[in-house]
Amino acid sequence: MLESEQYRALKKNPEARDYRYAMAKALNIARKYDGTEQAYHDLFAALETVEEGILTSPSLQESSIATRDAEAALAFAPKHPREVNDVLDIANASLQRVIHRAIEDPDASNTLLMNRIPGVLLPPGAGTVTIGDETKFEAARFEPRLEEVMSLLKTLGVFSDDVIVTTGDTPEEKMREVSYIAIDIPRLDRMILVCNQVGEATFVIAGRIPVRTLLSTSKEDLSELSADRVTKIIKNQQWAERLVHALTHGIDGAMTPPMAKIDVRAEDREMLRAELLRKYPTSAEWMDEYRRDKLQGDDVEAYGRKLQYLTTRFGFSGSARRIAAFIKLGRKIYGENDALLMAEWLRFGERTPEEWREAIIKKIHYISRLDASVRSGYWPGATWTKN
């Protein structure tokens, strides 16, 4: 344990104080790191401050940044020494938690856009062999390939708020035990199809295709889609290198840099809107669905997203099981000028703040008059209403 006198001396040392402050700030950012572009810049700005202090500290003896990093950790924070790599490890662990939470509960993810579509992405083709007797096959093995892809994308200037991720159902009675994952990357004009199960190939599609198309496209069909658009990559030592090349080079072999940042949440809203229009082509069918479910809304969803999530995704809060919010969501889907929804809104729509204030004032006035009448022993009855 550090002796109190030595600790007091460190507290008075301006180099140690500045180092601990900068490192504490970097650690705080790392623990909240979610992989977004802003979080990435915040983290590395904080680490640059730490490294600048290490490089300019006159009391450190080591020459290289790596050895001075270790020396500073022991000299200035001996109780809990942390180096820059430790901060990066904490940030990486935080990002893994963000990804895992998004996979387990897409609606709870505020950073990574994760959809779950009913059906199998890249369903097995006619030639796929079913599992049959499990004793004749090795147990399936898995790798964190989604996390690996996200790390690679970061090196290309693509972050967690630049992608839309979609998972599907697991094929029944087939060799594949987990779903393929579609990673739509508007900023690169690419789509990656990756599976965490060992033995499954990774595909990169130049350009983007509707994710629903993948429900009726096998891996064999995908390979035949267009030889110059689809790159199949087997997981080996060149996997990462080939993946980066497929993401950054066009059909002609020329390098294609990332485009300007694209609002993937707006694209996700449009995708959800298209899915809801496919399921409920008219506003009349939309309202019929609400009435049929008797305010429950259990069957209304898009890409695994329930109504409560959809209201948030389309920019407003409140339970969509209330008819006012349901109509408001309908107007986001079918247009603000849809005649039926405008009529329904006039019937059931929420009051404006001014209307609520007026109603509350009237209610308070009524209660005060009623209370005064009761205390005076006079029950107003019909004559009170005339006053």
Beta strands, then each sheet from edge to edge (+ up, - down):
strand 1: 113-116
strand 2: 164-167
strand 3: 181-185
strand 4: 190-194
strand 5: 202-206
strand 6: 230-233
strand 7: 301-302
strand 8: 305-306
sheet 1: 1+ 2+ 3- 4+ 5- 6+
sheet 2: 7+ 8-
end
